[in-house]
């Protein structure tokens, strides 16, 4: 296929659903500190860095920690989270994602990962997708969190694709805003009422027709 476009995927909630693992790990942390943590609160942490997530949780629990204890709790949360990640396999790839990735590979369309997760490479390896990506930008490569467009701009640059020719799949409000701030085509994966700022919104990848992908890449 002749195209000057490229595709950038977020990871959590787009390719795999590790939000459930984050929730379990954050809830354990909160419970160990003496208060509860709900799924509704977990929704507010989508696309937020680990440090900022812990700050929010401590605010909810009306708790303050020393710098040393703060760092220790962040490390404990990550260890707990990684214990779930260690059990991941290809079955964790969300429905409909594989067909889109296969189509991009078969048609030589460059695509990258643009994720805040510092565990992105490990997760992609677990689900056997690491070698499929032309470029990976994760939490170790960026200094600014979404909605700052830094992560997507770096990914587009690595693909040698202009920002305006980049198509981004995102499941968070901050992620959609980051794509829009980069002047990229934004595709929200989730609910219309939440991701209404995106150029297109689908509940999940099973709703995305390959013809839609083809039109985006060739128009």
N, C-alpha and C positions, 0 to 999 in steps of 0.2 A: 504493500500500500504506500502511495506517495502522500506524505503528510509532513507538515512543519511543526506539528504539535507534539506535546508530551503529556504524560499523566503523572500526578503525584498523589499517593495514598497516605492518609493518616493510618495509624496502626490500631490502637485500642478503640473498639466499637465500630471499626470499618472492616478490617481484615480478620481480626479475632476479637472475642469479647473477654478481655482481661479485666474489665470493670468489676466483674463479680469477684475476682481475686483481690483487687484493690479494696473492695468493700469489706471482705472477710478480714483482711489484714488490718485495715483501719479500725474496724469494729473491735478487734482483739486489743489493739493499742488503747482505744478509748475505755474499754471495759477494764483493762489492767490498771488504768489510771483512775478508775472509779466512777465513770459515767457512761451513758449509752450513746450510740451513733446509728442513725437511721439510713435507710436506702434513699430517702428523699434528700438528706444531707449529702450523701455520696454523689448524687446527680450534680450537685453544685461544684464538685471537684473535677469534673470532666475537663481535660485539657489544662489543668492547673498543675504546677510543679509540685514535687514532693514537699519541699520546704514550705511553700505557701499553703499547701493542703494541711500540713500539720499546724500551721498558725491558725487557720480557720477552725480546725477541730478543737484546739485549745481554747479559742474564743468561745465556741459553743459550750465547752465544758467549764468555762470560767476558771481556767487554770493557767498558771504561769510556771515555766520551767527555766532552770539555769541554762546557759549556753551549752554546757557539757551534757546535761541531761537531754536537752533538745536534740543534739546530734546523736546521742545514744538511742533515743526513741526513733529517730529517722532510720538509723541503721537496723534496729530491731524490726521495724515495719517492713523494710526491704527484704530482710532475711525471710520473714514470714511469707511475704508475697512470692518470693523466688521459690519457696517450697512448693507452691501451687504450680508455678511456671514449669518446674522440673518435670511435672507429670503430663505436660502438654504433648499432643501429637497432631497429625494432619486433620483429625476429626474436629479440632478446635477452629478450623477455618470456617468462617461464617458462610451460610448457604448463598450460592450465586457468585461468590467472589472468584472462585477458581476459573469459571468459564470466561470471565472478563480478563483475568491475567493470561489465560491460555490464548485468547484472541489477540492480545497485545503482543505476546511473544511470537505467535505465528505470523503476524503482520509487521514485525520489526518496528513496533512503536515503542520508543524509549519511555521507561517509567521508573519512578523513584519513590522512596519512602520519605515522608516528612513528619517526624514524630517527636514529641517532647520526652518520650520514654528513653531512659538510659539503658533499658534492658531490651531495646528493639532488636538488635542483632541476634541476641540469644533466643528471643521468641520466634523470630523468622526461621532460625535454624531448627528449632523444635518442630515447627509445622512444615518443614522442608520447602521453604520459599526463599531462603537467603540468596541462593545462586540465581534466582530469576530476576532480581532487581538490578538495574543498570547503575543505580546510585542509592546510597542510604545516608540520610541526615537524621541524627537523633539528638537526644538531650546532651550528649557530650560535645556536639558541634556548634551549639548555639548559646548565646548569652541573654537573649531576649525571649520571653514567653509570648505565645499567642495571646491576644490578637495582633501582636507585632508580626509582620510578614517575614521576618528573618529566615525562619526554617524553610519556608517555601521558596524564597528567593535564592537561597543557597542550593536547594534541590534543582531548581530550574537551571541555574548556572552550571551545575554538575552535568546536567543532561544536554547542555548547550542549546537550550530552548528559551525563547523570549518569554517573559512573564505573561504577556497577553495571549500567548499560544499554549499556556499551561492549563490543564484541567485538574482540579483538586477534588478529591473525595474526603469529606469530613463529617464527623458526627456531633461535634460540639459547636456551640454558638461562637466561642472564641476562635475556633478553627476556621469557621466560615468567614468570620470577620477578617481573619488574617489573610485568607485567600482573596477576599474582596479588596483589602488594603493593598495587596500586591497586584491588583488589576487582573487577576486570574479568573477563569471560569470556575464557579463554585457549585459543587453538587453535594447537597446535604443528605446524609443517611440517618433517618429518624423521623420525627414528627414535624409536619408542616408548621404547626403553631409555635414550635420551638426554633426551627431552623428557617423561618420564613425569609430571612435575609439572603439565602442562597439563590443562585440563578435557577436551580432545579432542586427538587426534594423528592426522595424516594424512601419508603419505609425501610427497605433493605435491598440487597442486590438481586433478589429473585424478581423484583419489579423492573429491573433494568434490562431492556431488550438490546441485543447486540447491534441491531440496526440503529438504535439511539447512539451507541458508542461510535459507530461508523460515521454517522452524520456529524457528530461533534468533531471528529478527527479530520473530516474532509471539507467542512464548510469554511 
